[in-house]
Amino acid sequence: MSKEIKFSLVYRDMWQSSGKYVPRVDQLKQIAPVIIDMGCFDRIETNGGAFEQVNLLYGENPNKAVREWTKPFNQAGIQTHMLERALNGLRMYPVPADVRRLMPKVKKAQGVDIMRSFCGLNDYRNLELSVKYAKEAGMISQAALSITHSKIHTVEYYMDIVDKLVEFGADEIALKDMAGVGRPVTLGRLVKEIKTRYPHIVVQYHGHSGPGLSVASTLEVAKAGADVIDVAMEPLSWGMVHPDVITIQAMLKDAGFLVKDINMKAYMEARRLTQSFMDDFLGYFINPKNKISTSLLVGCGLPGGMMGSMMADLTGMHGAINMALKKHGKPEVTLDELLVQLFQEVEYVWPKLGYPPLVTPFSQYCKNIALMNIYCMANGEPRFSKIDKDSWNMIAGKNGRLPGPLSPEILELAKEQNIEFYDGVPQDAYPDALDSYRKEMDENGWDYGQDDEELFELAMHDRQYRDYKSGIAKKRFNDDLEKVKAEAAATGSAPKGDPNQKVLAYISDKYPNATPVLAPATGKVLWEADFSDRSMPPVPGKSYKAGNVLGVVQAYYGNEDIAVVADGQLVDTCVPQGNMVQKGDIVAWIA
């Protein structure tokens, strides 16, 4: 009898690989019954990743969204699954163990069946608690391998990780081919080895379309014994997202596999609804280049999910790089030329950084180092002159062990900068924190929520949750939406993220020695300059010093004093990072 292959619709990832946001709860409730009517899905990825964060950025309650979104699938017998980042939970930086433990309890109560967990470094130590806590909560634990292609990332390398994950008690293994650069035959060999050694383990393949390999990879892993394939559907399939279910179903059916038929009337209605969500507001935040695949990604291995933010980075840095080139009498570059340079530079620096799989947040770190290298070389400085603190944490082992060795030049640079390396269990460095969040909720009179879900939300996304509760988040989002709609109406298309040339000129004129810095979490372009020799107006409790930053504050990483340009004047402020400065309040370089 032919093997049955099941399909999982990665609806959450479809949106977040394309743009910045996901549909609101009222829109999700509209499309859920239509997806069910398609009749071809056994699973759907409903939440995880940045799903809850972007709901908070709307000013809406993510817990309501998850409950309302999973409910119809639960009733229809379709399994729901979420994505989480092991040590980093649902965010970009490490999460205390007690918060990680609460997460699957909350998600199971909200109707999520499967917790897909990945470590961006493939450090099994970071995944051990994910497996343990998922199973404690009664969820199916699906441990994911972050797939990439290098001399380090062999079948044997991955099987050593699989052995540990099975030992921990993982029920399933996912191949998270986030950049779609896994080579089809190698992935087939990996799946065959998993199924031979552990025939009881369910294997699910998740491959993005960016460089064009994922369709062939799907066929190879299916032949090797994979059980579930992640797919997308129009108008958000292909490009930097996932292959469409229609194509994959037809291919596997022709290959002799048992696959479910697709109700095309329901497919077209789901397609129409998805397009209507884009027309409503989501399309304003989708970079049109995300609909285009490119073989240039084969070499650099960057994931499709970060292409939108990467293009914003390039747009923001383009002017700064050309300004540096011009200052040194070198020819300027076009945006397309800069894109190719970036891909080549990532390919150059990646092995020197120990081959971290290029997945969130480590793909952002490697890309930022590469882009800053290009800027430094344009400015007559050597490579690796500017490495941000979060990239140093990755290099130093504070997020987990790197798959490969660091190059001698990186080790020497770390020695020069007195970087301390860490080889302990990463989780041990982050003490429990739920009691402090309980105290904050008690002091504010906030309810812990059903199944402690509001407590969890504050503990996981504290800054965004506070903005949601205060109403600032909803106002900020509505203001931002009105701005992009107005720009689209004026230009006839959605804004492309052009840099603020007026501010670039201001910085170039007033601060010729200022240098751009990329915020690792957001990709925003900041500016560093020494203001210690300037006469600044006194501000109680503040001081001006070398290293102050001009620009938009970076999300996720604590509080920092920053200097910003407002109405053409330098002012000082202290903004909790994660509470993004409102664009309407500050005239600054916005990537």
C-alpha positions as CSV (number, residue, x, y, z in Angstrom):
1,M,0.0,0.0,0.0
2,S,1.3,3.5,-0.9
3,K,2.4,5.7,2.0
4,E,0.1,8.5,3.0
5,I,1.6,12.0,3.1
6,K,-0.2,14.7,5.2
7,F,-0.2,18.4,4.7
8,S,0.3,21.2,7.2
9,L,-0.7,24.7,6.2
10,V,1.8,27.2,7.7
11,Y,-0.6,30.1,7.6
12,R,1.3,32.0,10.4
13,D,4.6,31.7,8.6
14,M,3.1,32.6,5.2
15,W,2.3,36.1,6.6
16,Q,5.5,36.6,8.6
17,S,7.7,35.5,5.8
18,S,6.0,38.0,3.6
19,G,5.6,41.0,5.7
20,K,5.5,42.4,9.2
21,Y,2.0,41.5,10.6
22,V,-0.6,38.7,10.5
23,P,-4.4,38.9,10.2
24,R,-6.5,40.2,13.1
25,V,-8.6,37.8,15.1
26,D,-11.8,38.8,13.3
27,Q,-10.1,37.9,10.0
28,L,-8.7,34.6,11.2
29,K,-12.2,33.6,12.4
30,Q,-13.5,34.3,8.8
31,I,-10.9,32.1,7.1
32,A,-10.7,29.2,9.5
33,P,-13.9,27.4,8.3
34,V,-12.8,27.9,4.7
35,I,-9.4,26.3,5.4
36,I,-11.3,23.4,7.0
37,D,-13.5,23.1,3.9
38,M,-10.5,22.7,1.7
39,G,-10.3,19.1,3.1
40,C,-6.6,18.6,2.5
41,F,-5.0,19.6,5.8
42,D,-4.3,17.5,8.8
43,R,-2.4,20.2,10.6
44,I,-2.2,24.0,10.6
45,E,0.5,26.2,12.1
46,T,-1.6,28.8,13.9
47,N,0.8,30.7,16.1
48,G,4.2,31.1,17.6
49,G,7.2,32.9,16.2
50,A,6.3,36.6,16.3
51,F,2.5,36.0,16.1
52,E,1.8,37.1,19.6
53,Q,4.2,40.0,19.5
54,V,2.6,41.5,16.4
55,N,-0.9,41.2,17.9
56,L,0.4,43.3,20.8
57,L,1.8,45.8,18.3
58,Y,-1.7,46.1,16.9
59,G,-2.9,46.9,20.4
60,E,-4.9,43.7,20.5
61,N,-4.9,40.7,22.9
62,P,-2.9,37.8,21.5
63,N,-4.4,35.3,23.9
64,K,-7.9,36.0,22.5
65,A,-6.4,35.5,19.0
66,V,-4.9,32.1,19.7
67,R,-8.1,30.8,21.5
68,E,-10.4,32.0,18.7
69,W,-8.1,30.9,15.9
70,T,-7.4,27.4,17.2
71,K,-11.0,26.6,18.3
72,P,-12.6,25.7,14.9
73,F,-9.6,23.5,14.0
74,N,-9.8,21.7,17.3
75,Q,-13.5,21.0,16.7
76,A,-12.8,19.8,13.1
77,G,-10.1,17.3,14.3
78,I,-7.2,19.2,12.6
79,Q,-4.1,19.4,14.7
80,T,-2.7,22.9,15.5
81,H,0.9,23.7,16.1
82,M,3.1,26.6,17.1
83,L,6.7,27.5,16.7
84,E,9.0,28.5,19.5
85,R,12.8,29.2,19.7
86,A,13.9,27.1,22.7
87,L,16.1,29.3,24.9
88,N,14.5,32.4,23.3
89,G,10.9,31.3,23.6
90,L,8.8,33.5,21.4
91,R,11.2,36.4,21.4
92,M,14.7,37.3,20.2
93,Y,16.6,36.9,23.4
94,P,16.8,34.4,26.3
95,V,13.8,33.5,28.4
96,P,13.9,32.4,32.1
97,A,13.1,28.7,32.6
98,D,9.9,29.3,34.7
99,V,8.5,31.4,31.8
100,R,9.5,28.7,29.3
101,R,7.7,26.2,31.5
102,L,4.5,28.2,31.7
103,M,4.3,28.7,27.9
104,P,3.2,25.2,26.8
105,K,0.8,25.0,29.7
106,V,-0.9,28.2,28.5
107,K,-0.7,27.2,24.8
108,K,-2.2,23.7,25.5
109,A,-5.1,25.3,27.4
110,Q,-5.6,27.7,24.5
111,G,-6.0,24.8,22.0
112,V,-2.5,24.3,20.6
113,D,-1.6,20.6,20.1
114,I,2.0,20.5,19.0
115,M,5.0,22.6,20.1
116,R,7.6,22.8,17.4
117,S,10.9,23.9,19.1
118,F,14.1,24.9,17.4
119,C,17.4,26.2,18.6
120,G,19.1,28.6,16.1
121,L,22.4,27.0,16.9
122,N,21.2,23.4,17.0
123,D,22.4,23.2,20.6
124,Y,20.5,20.2,22.0
125,R,21.0,21.6,25.5
126,N,18.6,24.5,24.7
127,L,16.0,22.0,23.4
128,E,16.0,19.7,26.4
129,L,13.7,21.9,28.4
130,S,11.4,22.5,25.4
131,V,10.8,18.8,25.0
132,K,10.4,18.3,28.8
133,Y,8.0,21.2,29.3
134,A,5.9,20.4,26.2
135,K,5.3,16.9,27.3
136,E,4.6,18.0,30.9
137,A,1.8,20.2,29.5
138,G,0.3,17.3,27.5
139,M,1.5,18.7,24.1
140,I,3.1,16.8,21.3
141,S,6.8,17.7,21.4
142,Q,8.2,18.3,17.9
143,A,11.9,19.1,18.1
144,A,13.3,20.8,15.0
145,L,16.7,20.7,13.2
146,S,17.7,24.1,11.8
147,I,18.8,23.0,8.3
148,T,21.6,24.6,6.4
149,H,24.3,23.5,4.0
150,S,28.0,23.4,4.8
151,K,30.9,21.0,5.4
152,I,29.9,21.0,9.1
153,H,26.2,20.3,8.6
154,T,26.3,16.7,7.5
155,V,23.8,13.9,8.0
156,E,26.0,12.5,10.8
157,Y,26.0,16.0,12.5
158,Y,22.3,16.1,12.5
159,M,21.8,12.5,13.6
160,D,24.0,13.2,16.7
161,I,21.4,15.9,17.6
162,V,18.4,13.6,16.7
163,D,19.8,10.9,19.1
164,K,19.8,13.4,21.9
165,L,16.3,14.8,21.1
166,V,14.8,11.3,21.0
167,E,16.6,10.5,24.3
168,F,14.9,13.7,25.8
169,G,11.5,12.2,24.7
170,A,10.7,14.2,21.6
171,D,7.7,12.7,19.8
172,E,8.5,14.2,16.4
173,I,11.4,15.6,14.4
174,A,11.0,18.6,12.1
175,L,13.4,19.5,9.3
176,K,13.3,23.3,9.5
177,D,14.8,24.3,6.2
178,M,14.2,28.0,6.8
179,A,16.3,29.2,3.9
180,G,15.4,26.4,1.5
181,V,19.1,25.7,0.9
182,G,19.0,22.1,2.2
183,R,20.2,19.9,-0.7
184,P,17.4,17.5,-1.8
185,V,19.4,14.3,-1.8
186,T,21.1,15.1,1.5
187,L,17.8,15.8,3.1
188,G,16.4,12.5,1.8
189,R,19.4,10.7,3.3
190,L,18.8,12.4,6.6
191,V,15.1,11.5,6.7
192,K,15.9,7.9,5.8
193,E,18.4,7.7,8.6
194,I,15.9,9.1,11.1
195,K,13.1,6.7,10.0
196,T,15.5,3.7,10.0
197,R,16.9,4.4,13.4
198,Y,13.6,5.6,15.0
199,P,10.6,4.3,12.9
200,H,8.1,5.5,15.5
201,I,9.2,9.2,15.1
202,V,7.0,11.4,12.9
203,V,9.1,13.5,10.5
204,Q,7.8,16.8,9.2
205,Y,9.5,18.9,6.5
206,H,9.4,22.7,6.4
207,G,11.1,24.2,3.4
208,H,11.0,27.8,2.1
209,S,11.0,28.5,-1.6
210,G,13.6,31.3,-1.8
211,P,16.4,29.6,-3.8
212,G,14.0,27.1,-5.5
213,L,15.2,23.8,-4.0
214,S,12.2,23.0,-1.8
215,V,10.0,21.3,-4.3
216,A,12.7,18.8,-5.1
217,S,13.5,18.4,-1.4
218,T,9.9,17.7,-0.7
219,L,9.9,14.8,-3.2
220,E,13.2,13.4,-1.8
221,V,12.1,13.5,1.9
222,A,8.7,12.0,0.9
223,K,10.4,9.1,-0.8
224,A,12.7,8.7,2.3
225,G,9.7,8.3,4.6
226,A,8.6,11.8,5.7
227,D,5.1,11.9,7.1
228,V,4.0,15.6,6.9
229,I,4.9,18.4,4.5
230,D,4.5,22.1,5.2
231,V,2.8,24.0,2.4
232,A,1.3,27.5,1.6
233,M,-1.4,28.7,-0.7
234,E,-1.9,31.7,-2.9
235,P,-1.6,34.7,-2.8
236,L,1.3,34.1,-0.3
237,S,2.9,31.0,-1.7
238,W,6.2,30.8,-3.5
239,G,8.7,33.7,-3.5
240,M,10.3,33.7,-0.1
241,V,7.5,31.6,1.5
242,H,6.6,28.0,0.8
243,P,5.5,25.9,-2.2
244,D,1.8,25.9,-2.9
245,V,-0.3,22.9,-1.8
246,I,-1.7,22.5,-5.3
247,T,1.8,21.9,-6.8
248,I,3.0,19.6,-4.0
249,Q,-0.2,17.6,-4.0
250,A,-0.1,17.0,-7.7
251,M,3.6,16.0,-7.6
252,L,3.2,13.6,-4.7
253,K,0.1,12.1,-6.2
254,D,1.9,11.4,-9.5
255,A,4.8,9.8,-7.4
256,G,2.3,7.3,-6.0
257,F,1.7,8.7,-2.6
258,L,-1.7,8.8,-0.9
259,V,-2.7,12.5,-0.6
260,K,-6.0,14.1,0.1
261,D,-7.9,15.9,-2.6
262,I,-8.3,19.7,-2.6
263,N,-11.7,21.3,-2.6
264,M,-10.8,24.0,-5.2
265,K,-13.9,26.0,-4.5
266,A,-12.8,26.4,-0.9
267,Y,-9.2,27.0,-2.0
268,M,-10.3,29.9,-4.2
269,E,-12.4,31.4,-1.3
270,A,-9.4,31.1,1.1
271,R,-7.3,32.8,-1.6
272,R,-9.9,35.6,-2.0
273,L,-10.1,36.1,1.8
274,T,-6.3,36.2,2.1
275,Q,-6.1,38.8,-0.6
276,S,-8.8,40.9,1.1
277,F,-6.7,40.9,4.3
278,M,-3.8,42.2,2.2
279,D,-6.0,44.9,0.7
280,D,-7.4,45.9,4.1
281,F,-4.0,46.7,5.6
282,L,-1.5,43.9,5.6
283,G,-0.4,44.5,2.0
284,Y,1.0,47.9,3.0
285,F,3.6,46.1,5.1
286,I,4.7,43.5,2.5
287,N,7.8,44.1,0.4
288,P,6.9,43.1,-3.2
289,K,10.4,41.5,-3.6
290,N,9.3,38.8,-1.2
291,K,7.2,37.4,-4.0
292,I,10.4,36.7,-6.0
293,S,12.7,33.7,-5.7
294,T,16.4,34.1,-6.3
295,S,19.2,31.5,-6.8
296,L,21.6,34.0,-5.2
297,L,20.4,32.6,-1.8
298,V,22.0,29.2,-2.6
299,G,25.4,30.6,-1.7
300,C,24.7,32.8,1.2
301,G,22.0,30.7,2.8
302,L,19.9,33.6,4.2
303,P,16.4,32.6,5.1
304,G,13.3,33.8,3.2
305,G,11.7,35.0,6.4
306,M,14.1,37.9,6.8
307,M,14.2,39.1,3.2
308,G,11.7,41.9,3.9
309,S,13.7,43.3,6.8
310,M,16.9,42.8,4.9
311,M,15.8,44.9,2.0
312,A,14.8,47.6,4.5
313,D,18.3,47.4,5.9
314,L,19.9,47.7,2.5
315,T,17.7,50.7,1.6
316,G,18.7,52.4,4.8
317,M,22.4,51.6,4.5
318,H,22.6,52.3,0.8
319,G,22.9,56.1,1.3
320,A,25.4,55.7,4.1
321,I,27.6,53.4,2.1
322,N,27.5,55.6,-0.9
323,M,28.3,58.6,1.3
324,A,31.4,56.8,2.6
325,L,32.4,55.7,-0.9
326,K,32.0,59.3,-2.2
327,K,34.1,60.7,0.7
328,H,36.9,58.3,-0.3
329,G,36.7,59.0,-4.0
330,K,35.3,55.6,-4.9
331,P,32.4,54.9,-7.3
332,E,28.9,54.6,-5.8
333,V,26.9,51.4,-6.0
334,T,23.3,50.7,-7.0
335,L,21.0,48.9,-4.6
336,D,21.2,45.8,-6.7
337,E,25.0,45.9,-6.6
338,L,24.8,46.3,-2.9
339,L,22.5,43.3,-2.6
340,V,25.0,41.1,-4.4
341,Q,27.8,42.4,-2.3
342,L,25.8,41.5,0.9
343,F,25.1,38.0,-0.3
344,Q,28.8,37.5,-1.1
345,E,29.9,39.0,2.2
346,V,27.6,36.8,4.2
347,E,29.1,33.8,2.4
348,Y,32.6,35.1,3.4
349,V,31.9,35.8,7.1
350,W,29.7,32.8,7.9
351,P,32.5,30.2,8.2
352,K,34.6,32.6,10.2
353,L,31.7,32.9,12.8
354,G,31.5,29.2,13.4
355,Y,28.7,28.3,10.8
356,P,25.7,29.3,12.9
357,P,22.5,28.1,11.1
358,L,21.1,31.2,9.5
359,V,17.8,31.4,11.3
360,T,16.4,34.0,13.7
361,P,18.2,35.6,15.5
362,F,21.5,34.4,14.2
363,S,20.8,35.1,10.6
364,Q,20.2,38.7,11.6
365,Y,23.5,38.8,13.4
366,C,25.5,37.4,10.5
367,K,23.8,39.7,8.0
368,N,24.5,42.7,10.2
369,I,28.1,41.9,10.6
370,A,28.4,41.4,6.8
371,L,26.6,44.7,6.0
372,M,28.7,46.6,8.5
373,N,31.8,45.0,6.9
374,I,30.8,46.5,3.6
375,Y,30.3,49.9,5.2
376,C,33.7,49.7,7.0
377,M,35.5,48.8,3.8
378,A,33.8,51.6,1.9
379,N,35.0,53.9,4.7
380,G,38.6,52.6,4.5
381,E,38.4,50.5,7.6
382,P,39.1,46.7,8.0
383,R,36.4,44.0,8.2
384,F,35.0,43.3,11.6
385,S,35.7,46.8,12.8
386,K,32.1,47.0,14.1
387,I,30.4,44.0,15.8
388,D,27.4,44.7,17.9
389,K,27.0,43.3,21.4
390,D,24.4,40.7,20.6
391,S,26.6,39.3,17.8
392,W,29.4,39.1,20.3
393,N,27.1,37.1,22.7
394,M,26.6,34.6,19.9
395,I,30.3,34.4,19.2
396,A,31.1,34.1,22.9
397,G,28.8,31.1,23.3
398,K,26.2,32.8,25.5
399,N,23.3,31.5,23.3
400,G,24.8,28.0,22.9
401,R,27.6,26.2,21.2
402,L,28.5,27.2,17.7
403,P,28.5,24.2,15.3
404,G,32.0,25.0,14.0
405,P,35.2,26.7,15.2
406,L,35.8,30.4,15.1
407,S,38.4,31.7,12.7
408,P,41.8,32.9,14.2
409,E,41.1,36.5,13.3
410,I,37.8,36.5,15.2
411,L,39.4,34.8,18.2
412,E,42.2,37.4,18.1
413,L,39.6,40.2,17.9
414,A,37.7,38.8,20.9
415,K,41.0,38.7,22.9
416,E,41.7,42.3,22.0
417,Q,38.2,43.3,23.2
418,N,38.4,41.2,26.4
419,I,35.4,39.1,25.3
420,E,34.6,36.4,27.9
421,F,33.6,33.0,26.4
422,Y,30.9,30.9,28.0
423,D,30.6,27.1,27.7
424,G,28.0,26.4,30.4
425,V,24.4,25.5,29.8
426,P,22.9,28.7,28.4
427,Q,19.7,28.5,30.5
428,D,21.6,28.6,33.7
429,A,22.6,32.2,33.1
430,Y,18.9,33.4,33.2
431,P,17.2,33.1,36.7
432,D,13.5,32.6,37.1
433,A,11.4,35.8,36.8
434,L,7.7,35.0,37.1
435,D,7.5,36.3,40.7
436,S,8.6,39.7,39.6
437,Y,6.0,39.8,36.9
438,R,3.3,38.6,39.4
439,K,4.3,41.5,41.6
440,E,4.0,44.0,38.7
441,M,0.6,42.7,37.8
442,D,-0.6,42.9,41.4
443,E,0.7,46.5,41.7
444,N,-1.1,47.5,38.5
445,G,-4.3,45.6,39.3
446,W,-4.0,43.4,36.2
447,D,-5.7,40.1,36.1
448,Y,-3.4,37.0,35.5
449,G,-5.9,35.9,32.9
450,Q,-7.4,32.5,32.2
451,D,-4.8,29.8,32.8
452,D,-2.3,32.5,33.7
453,E,-2.2,33.6,30.0
454,E,-1.9,37.3,30.7
455,L,0.9,36.7,33.2
456,F,2.7,34.7,30.5
457,E,2.2,37.4,27.9
458,L,3.7,40.1,30.2
459,A,6.6,37.8,31.1
460,M,7.4,36.9,27.5
461,H,6.8,40.3,25.9
462,D,6.9,42.7,28.8
463,R,7.5,46.0,26.9
464,Q,5.0,45.3,24.2
465,Y,2.5,44.1,26.7
466,R,2.8,47.3,28.7
467,D,2.3,49.3,25.5
468,Y,-0.8,47.2,24.7
469,K,-2.3,47.8,28.2
470,S,-1.6,51.5,28.1
471,G,-3.2,51.9,24.6
472,I,0.0,53.4,23.2
473,A,0.4,50.3,20.9
474,K,-2.9,50.7,19.2
475,K,-2.4,54.4,18.7
476,R,1.1,53.9,17.3
477,F,-0.1,51.2,14.9
478,N,-3.1,53.2,13.7
479,D,-0.9,56.3,13.1
480,D,1.6,54.2,11.2
481,L,-1.1,52.6,9.1
482,E,-2.6,56.0,8.2
483,K,0.8,57.2,7.2
484,V,1.5,54.3,4.9
485,K,-2.0,54.5,3.4
486,A,-1.5,58.2,2.7
487,E,1.9,57.5,1.1
488,A,0.4,54.8,-1.0
489,A,-2.5,57.1,-2.1
490,A,0.0,59.8,-3.1
491,T,2.4,57.5,-5.0
492,G,0.0,54.9,-6.3
493,S,1.8,52.0,-4.5
494,A,2.8,51.0,-1.0
495,P,5.9,52.8,0.3
496,K,9.2,51.0,-0.4
497,G,11.0,52.1,2.7
498,D,13.1,54.9,1.1
499,P,15.6,56.5,3.5
500,N,15.1,60.0,4.9
501,Q,17.6,61.8,2.7
502,K,17.1,65.0,4.6
503,V,18.4,63.5,7.8
504,L,21.2,61.8,6.0
505,A,22.3,65.2,4.7
506,Y,21.9,66.6,8.2
507,I,24.1,64.0,9.8
508,S,26.7,64.2,7.0
509,D,26.9,68.0,7.4
510,K,26.9,68.2,11.2
511,Y,28.5,64.9,12.2
512,P,30.9,63.8,9.4
513,N,32.5,61.3,11.7
514,A,29.2,59.6,12.7
515,T,28.9,56.0,11.7
516,P,25.8,53.9,11.1
517,V,25.0,50.9,13.3
518,L,22.4,48.2,12.6
519,A,20.1,47.3,15.4
520,P,20.3,43.5,15.5
521,A,16.6,42.9,16.4
522,T,15.0,45.3,14.0
523,G,17.5,46.1,11.4
524,K,16.9,49.8,11.9
525,V,19.8,52.1,11.0
526,L,21.2,54.0,14.0
527,W,24.0,56.5,14.1
528,E,26.8,56.7,16.6
529,A,28.8,59.9,17.2
530,D,30.9,61.5,19.9
531,F,29.0,64.5,21.3
532,S,31.2,65.0,24.3
533,D,32.7,68.2,22.9
534,R,29.3,69.8,22.2
535,S,27.4,72.2,24.4
536,M,24.1,70.4,25.2
537,P,21.1,71.7,27.1
538,P,21.0,70.2,30.6
539,V,18.6,67.3,31.2
540,P,18.0,66.1,34.7
541,G,19.6,62.7,35.3
542,K,21.1,62.5,31.8
543,S,24.6,62.9,30.4
544,Y,26.0,63.2,26.9
545,K,28.9,61.0,26.2
546,A,30.8,59.2,23.4
547,G,28.8,56.4,21.9
548,N,25.4,58.1,22.1
549,V,23.1,57.1,19.2
550,L,21.2,59.1,16.7
551,G,18.1,57.3,15.5
552,V,15.3,54.9,16.4
553,V,15.8,52.7,19.4
554,Q,16.3,49.0,18.9
555,A,13.7,46.6,20.3
556,Y,14.2,43.9,22.9
557,Y,17.5,44.8,24.6
558,G,17.0,46.9,27.8
559,N,17.1,50.6,28.3
560,E,19.7,52.9,26.8
561,D,20.3,56.7,26.8
562,I,20.2,57.8,23.2
563,A,20.6,61.1,21.4
564,V,18.1,61.7,18.6
565,V,17.3,64.4,16.0
566,A,14.0,66.1,16.7
567,D,12.9,69.1,14.6
568,G,16.5,69.5,13.4
569,Q,17.9,69.7,16.9
570,L,19.8,67.1,19.0
571,V,17.8,66.1,22.1
572,D,18.4,63.5,24.7
573,T,15.9,60.9,25.8
574,C,15.8,57.5,27.5
575,V,13.3,55.1,25.9
576,P,12.8,51.5,27.0
577,Q,13.9,49.5,24.0
578,G,10.9,47.7,22.6
579,N,8.8,50.8,23.1
580,M,9.6,52.0,19.6
581,V,10.0,55.7,19.2
582,Q,7.0,57.0,17.3
583,K,8.0,58.0,13.8
584,G,5.8,61.1,13.9
585,D,7.6,62.4,17.0
586,I,11.2,62.1,15.7
587,V,12.7,63.1,12.5
588,A,15.4,60.4,12.2
589,W,17.0,58.0,9.8
590,I,14.3,55.4,9.3
591,A,15.3,52.3,7.4
